[in-house]
Amino acid sequence: MEVFVPSVSRGVSRGGSRPVLRRSLAVLAGSALAAPLVLTAPATAAADPYTVTALKVTVRAGARKCTLDTDVYRPDGADAAHPAPAVLTTNGFGGNKADGPTDALAKAFAARGYVALAYSGLGFGKTGCPISLDDPRIDGRAASGLVDLLAGTRTADNGTRIDYVTKDGTGDPRVGMIGGSYGGAVQLATASADHRLDALVPLITWNDLSYSLDPNNAGRTRGVTGPLPGAYKWQWTNGFFLIGEAQGLLHPNLDPSRTGGAGCLHFVAQACDTKRLLDSGKYPDGRTDAVLRYARSVSPVSYLASVEAPTLLVQGEDDSLFNLNEAAATYRTLAAQGTPAKMIWQAWGHSGGMKKPAKGELDLAQGNLDTSYAGRRILAWFDRYLHHRTATGTGPAFAYYRDWVSDGSAYAASRAFPAGGSLRLYLSGDGTLVGRRGEVARGSREYRNLRTATSHSESSLAGLLGLPDAAPYDARGTYLDWTSKPVAGGPVDVVGAPRVTLKVSSPRAEQAQNSSDAADRLVLFAKLYDVAPDGRKTLVHRLVAPARVPDVTRRFTVELPGIVHRYEPGHRLRFVIAASDDAYAGNRGVKPVTVSSTPGDTGVLELPVTQGVLR
C-alpha cells in the first residue's frame, strides 16, 4: 500500500535518528495548538475534593464504533440525591485527556463542584478511530455518546452507570463543554448534533477550516468563506499533519481502528485528499470546490444553524492559525439566528510560543479562573447556564484585550460588535496615506513577484518549537507601501478587521483570468505596519491577508485579519501589498502589478477605530 507522507521539505527536517525525531515530534505535539493551553495543572497541597475514575466508552461515530478513553471527576458529595451539573472537555490537536487544558480544566471544574468528564478525542491518546477533523457526523456523534453516559442512559464498557448529574428531563443531563482549538470546534460540532448541551466555551478555534488552511481574504461571500481558494498556509498545515501521522510513533500499540484511508496513516480519507490537493499547488476547475468542500463540511460555517446552546467565544489576538475574523464570523452567525452568544478577544492564541500569558490573562499553569478576566467570564457563563442562576451577569457582548494598558484593566467592553466607528484613508500615488480624497496625488507604481518568496511575516511553528524567528521583511521591488503622517493629538486605537478596496493593473494576470486552474490567478498579501518615530517598523501581530483576486479587471476588497492595536502619537501607519509570503504558497508565474491613483479613482483603506484620527 502506498503510504502518503506529509510534505515537510519546506520546514521540517526528514533527517535525524528515530529517537531525535520522536523527541522533536513530542515537543511539537505537546505544544500542538496553543502553548498557553498546553500546560500542567498546578500542584494541590490539600486532598482533591473529588475522585477520578478512568472509563472506556464505546460509541457509534459515523460508520464506525469507536472506544473513547475518559476520566470522570466526581466531586465529593455528588450522588443521586445530590446531583451536580457536568462539564465535558477534550484535547487540542495532538493532545489527550491527561495533558493540556483537558486535565487542567476538568480538575478546575471538579474542584468547583461540577461533574467533569475529560476524554481523548478520536484518533488521539488511547481513543480509537482515525482523525476526522471534528466532523459533526463523527466526532460530534461520539461526544453525544458521552452525553448519554452523563445522562445515565448509557453505561461504560465495564458496566458503570453515572447517576449523579443534574437533569433537565429524562435522558437530558445539564452539561456544558469547554476546550481550546481542536477541542473548541468539537463543541460546536456536538451541539449541532445534540441539543441537550446547555453551554459552550470554545477557545481559539475555527469557523471555516478551508479558510484557516488556505485563506482568501478577497471576494468573500459569507463570513470568512468565499468561492475561490486562497494561499496555502503550508507551515501550519504541514506541522499539524505531521503530528497526526506521527501518532503511531509517539504512541506505540495503537488501537488498530485508528488506521486511516486513501494512503493516510491516521486521518480519514477525505482529510488526506484535501492535504494532497493543497500540496499540489493546483486548483483545477471541477475539483477544487468538491475537495475544499470537505474542509468546510467539518467546519462550524456549515452547521451553525443547528447550534442552540449559549456560546461564549474566546479568540486570541496573537494567532495566525485561527485569526479573530473566524470568531467574528461565528459570533455574527449565532447572534443573527438568536443563539445566545458573547465574544472575548484575549491576548494569546496559537502564535507566540511558550511566552507567559500577560498579567490578568487566563493562565492554566496557575489555575487562575477566579483571578483572570476570561476565567471569571467562563465561570459566570457556566453559573448562569448550568446552575440556572439567572441573576448571574455574563458580561458584555464583546470584550477585547489592550496590550498597551498595564494597570490591571486591560480589557475594554462593548455592548455591541463591532465596537467604535470607521476611519477612512486614501492610497495616494506618491506612496502616502491621506485623510481626504482631494489630497490624493496622481501617480503609478509597480511591483512584481518572483518565483521564490520575497517577504517574511513569520515562521509559523518557530514559537511552538522554541526557535527564534527573523523580523518581518519585504524585498525591494516586490511590494508597494503607503505611509500616513505621524499620529497627532492623541492615539489611534484600531479594534477589528481593516478593509482595503483596490484596483490593480496586471496584463499577465488578465491573461490567466480564464485559466482552468484557479491557481493561475493573481495573489497578493495585504498587511499593516506600525512605524515608530525612530523608523523601526512592526508588523502588527505578524498577521497578513492573502488575497487571490477574483477578477483582476475589477475593483476588489480585501478584509485583513482583525487586530487590537494602538498607534501612539508620533507613530505612522503603513499599509503594504506584497507579492508573496514565505509562510504561504501563492503566486504562480511572474506577474508585474501596477497600482495607479487619481483623486477620483484610488484605493481606500478603512480602519475600525474606537478613538483617534489621522490627518
Salt bridges, closest charged atoms under 4 A:
ASP69 OD1 - LYS56 NZ 3.30
ASP69 OD1 - LYS97 NZ 3.17
ASP71 OD1 - LYS97 NZ 2.79
ASP79 OD1 - HIS82 ND1 2.94
ASP103 OD2 - LYS107 NZ 3.08
ASP135 OD1 - ARG137 NE 2.77
ASP148 OD2 - ARG154 NH2 3.44
ASP148 OD1 - ARG196 NH2 2.66
ASP168 OD1 - ARG174 NE 2.60
ASP194 OD2 - ARG196 NH2 2.68
ASP208 OD2 - ARG296 NE 3.34
ASP273 OD1 - ARG276 NH1 3.30
ASP279 OD2 - LYS275 NZ 2.68
ASP289 OD2 - ARG293 NH2 2.67
ASP289 OD1 - ARG296 NH1 3.91
GLU308 OE2 - HIS195 ND1 3.58
ASP318 OD2 - LYS355 NZ 3.03
ASP319 OD2 - HIS350 ND1 2.59
ASP363 OD2 - LYS356 NZ 3.46
ASP370 OD2 - ARG112 NH2 2.49
ASP383 OD1 - ARG389 NH1 2.42
GLU439 OE2 - ARG436 NH2 2.78
GLU446 OE2 - ARG448 NH2 3.33
ASP469 OD1 - HIS456 NE2 2.98
ASP469 OD2 - ARG542 NH1 3.31
ASP474 OD1 - LYS527 NZ 2.60
ASP481 OD1 - ARG445 NH1 3.79
ASP481 OD2 - ARG574 NE 3.72
ASP493 OD1 - ARG566 NE 2.71
ASP517 OD2 - ARG588 NH2 3.08
ASP520 OD1 - ARG588 NH2 2.70
ASP530 OD2 - HIS565 NE2 2.70
ASP530 OD1 - HIS571 ND1 2.69
ASP534 OD2 - ARG536 NE 2.75
ASP551 OD2 - ARG554 NE 3.62
GLU559 OE2 - ARG220 NH2 3.24
GLU559 OE2 - ARG499 NH1 3.71
ASP582 OD2 - HIS456 ND1 3.01
ASP601 OD1 - ARG555 NH2 2.24
GLU606 OE1 - ARG424 NH2 3.42
